[in-house]
Structures are given as structure tokens and as C-alpha cells.
């Protein structure tokens, strides 16, 4: 009878001696490794070597037994991911394609969330679960209400139009902070090319301002 050998690290053992001295869990791991090899993909090892902590202050947020997963492909430029924990879905922007996408955690389904989206870039959710987005094409920051309406939070500063709001976050005090570089107004690829009338800056929308204030 032909004797099969299995290589473990630098040692080679016979198949019979390996089976006798192996636990069910060890055999299962070996089986999974073999299946991964047959399917032509590498075995996942934890922690994922591609998850890097560049600043040690963020080390506590790293989950050691989870891998990087590819959720969707086919976009020109994906940016601005925002997670809704109540609905268990992820929203993000494909800026050049003028589209927002949504991924559902329940079944992994991806659908078009909004198109056109005014070349939306950054997204976030406020403390009432409403989506807040930066629109390159319209040079404004908007909030999507629960009833489907859109509220323009700001589109100008000191009477001049914003450049192209980019990244955004909501503070626990209700204030909304966003960046306003010029990327989305420098060319038509990710917005509408037009003159920049303001110096690039970071702004805060006061949660206590009166309605209609900009």
C-alpha cells in the first residue's frame, strides 16, 4: 500500500502516524487548508497582515480575528463610506459615476442608493440617523430627512459659494464639521469645473443656528 507523507513545518511524517496523533480540530484545519489550495486561493491567517496600525493610539480598535473583505467592485472611484448601525447598511459614493451605493449586511445585496447624486463625496449619519452628505457638483452640504426630503445645510460662506465640500463628521454636540478643498470644482471629472472663490478651509455648522442661516 502506498504511504502518503505530510510535511509539517520542517518535519515530514507518515499519514498513519499523523492521523493517530491528531485531534479532530487539527484534521479540520488541515482539510480547510487543502480545500483552499484546491480552489486556488491562499489560506486566511489572523491577524490579517494588511490591517496596519499607523498610530498606536488606534491600536485598541483593531480586531485581530477579522479579515479585509471585498464587498463590491466596478466603480470608478469609491469614497465616503458611512455605516448605519440601525439599518445595518453601508452607504458610499462613486464620485465620477455620480452615484451613491448601499450595501445591506443581511444578505450582501448592493443597490443604487441615489443617482444622480450631485457627485457626492463624503457621507456620515447624524445622531438621529439621517444621512448627511457633501456634494461636489452642487457645492453644498445636505441632509436627507426621514420623509425623503433634502435639507440644504449650507452652500456658501460670507455670501460666496463653497468650493467643493469633501469630508464630513457630526460631533456629539450636534455640530457638523466638514472640509472644503477645491477638488470637485477644479475639473468636470468629479464635479463641475468653476472658479474657486474661497480659500480652502474647514468649517463647522452650528447646531443652534436659526433656520435659513448659512
C-alpha positions, 0 to 999 in steps of 0.5 A, a space after each residue: 500500500 502506498 504511504 502518503 507523507 505530510 510535511 509539517 513545518 520542517 518535519 515530514 511524517 507518515 499519514 498513519 502516524 499523523 492521523 493517530 496523533 491528531 485531534 479532530 480540530 487539527 484534521 479540520 484545519 488541515 482539510 480547510 487548508 487543502 480545500 483552499 489550495 484546491 480552489 486556488 486561493 491562499 489560506 486566511 491567517 489572523 491577524 490579517 497582515 494588511 490591517 496596519 496600525 499607523 498610530 498606536 493610539 488606534 491600536 485598541 480598535 483593531 480586531 485581530 480575528 477579522 479579515 479585509 473583505 471585498 464587498 463590491 467592485 466596478 466603480 470608478 472611484 469609491 469614497 465616503 463610506 458611512 455605516 448605519 448601525 440601525 439599518 445595518 447598511 453601508 452607504 458610499 459614493 462613486 464620485 465620477 459615476 455620480 452615484 451613491 451605493 448601499 450595501 445591506 449586511 443581511 444578505 450582501 445585496 448592493 443597490 443604487 442608493 441615489 443617482 444622480 447624486 450631485 457627485 457626492 463625496 463624503 457621507 456620515 449619519 447624524 445622531 438621529 440617523 439621517 444621512 448627511 452628505 457633501 456634494 461636489 457638483 452642487 457645492 453644498 452640504 445636505 441632509 436627507 430627512 426621514 420623509 425623503 426630503 433634502 435639507 440644504 445645510 449650507 452652500 456658501 460662506 460670507 455670501 460666496 459659494 463653497 468650493 467643493 465640500 469633501 469630508 464630513 463628521 457630526 460631533 456629539 454636540 450636534 455640530 457638523 464639521 466638514 472640509 472644503 478643498 477645491 477638488 470637485 470644482 477644479 475639473 468636470 471629472 468629479 464635479 463641475 469645473 468653476 472658479 474657486 472663490 474661497 480659500 480652502 478651509 474647514 468649517 463647522 455648522 452650528 447646531 443652534 443656528 436659526 433656520 435659513 442661516 448659512 
